[in-house]
């Protein structure tokens, strides 16, 4: 991304950090999905996954501040890396508020807006 911005000096890139359920699980704030493997005889065989434990509304409410903080740290780290690589800070605004993609199974990330 740094090279693209250097090649296009008028380009601005808005950065927005996104936290996901995987972050909440890694921080120990949300339950981890459970999966089944093997059979009763102990041989490995494909089985259907067990339905993941759904976080309670209380779990989500407690996790929200930490997840927003993590998403904020993530977008600021990307901004810092691009600034250290020679991109002017004025070309790298941050979104108004980082996001929590609660129903998202994608990876934690920073999204770019052009």
Secondary structure as the mmCIF struct_conf table of DSSP 4:
data_model
#
loop_
_struct_conf.conf_type_id
_struct_conf.id
_struct_conf.beg_label_comp_id
_struct_conf.beg_label_asym_id
_struct_conf.beg_label_seq_id
_struct_conf.end_label_comp_id
_struct_conf.end_label_asym_id
_struct_conf.end_label_seq_id
HELX_RH_AL_P HELX_RH_AL_P1 UNK A 2 UNK A 7
TURN_TY1_P TURN_TY1_P1 UNK A 9 UNK A 10
STRN STRN1 UNK A 14 UNK A 20
HELX_RH_AL_P HELX_RH_AL_P2 UNK A 21 UNK A 26
TURN_TY1_P TURN_TY1_P2 UNK A 27 UNK A 28
BEND BEND1 UNK A 29 UNK A 30
HELX_LH_PP_P HELX_LH_PP_P1 UNK A 31 UNK A 34
BEND BEND2 UNK A 38 UNK A 38
TURN_TY1_P TURN_TY1_P3 UNK A 40 UNK A 41
BEND BEND3 UNK A 42 UNK A 42
HELX_LH_PP_P HELX_LH_PP_P2 UNK A 48 UNK A 56
HELX_RH_AL_P HELX_RH_AL_P3 UNK A 57 UNK A 84
TURN_TY1_P TURN_TY1_P4 UNK A 85 UNK A 86
HELX_RH_3T_P HELX_RH_3T_P1 UNK A 89 UNK A 91
HELX_LH_PP_P HELX_LH_PP_P3 UNK A 93 UNK A 93
STRN STRN2 UNK A 94 UNK A 94
HELX_LH_PP_P HELX_LH_PP_P4 UNK A 95 UNK A 95
BEND BEND4 UNK A 96 UNK A 97
STRN STRN3 UNK A 99 UNK A 101
TURN_TY1_P TURN_TY1_P5 UNK A 102 UNK A 103
BEND BEND5 UNK A 106 UNK A 106
STRN STRN4 UNK A 109 UNK A 113
#
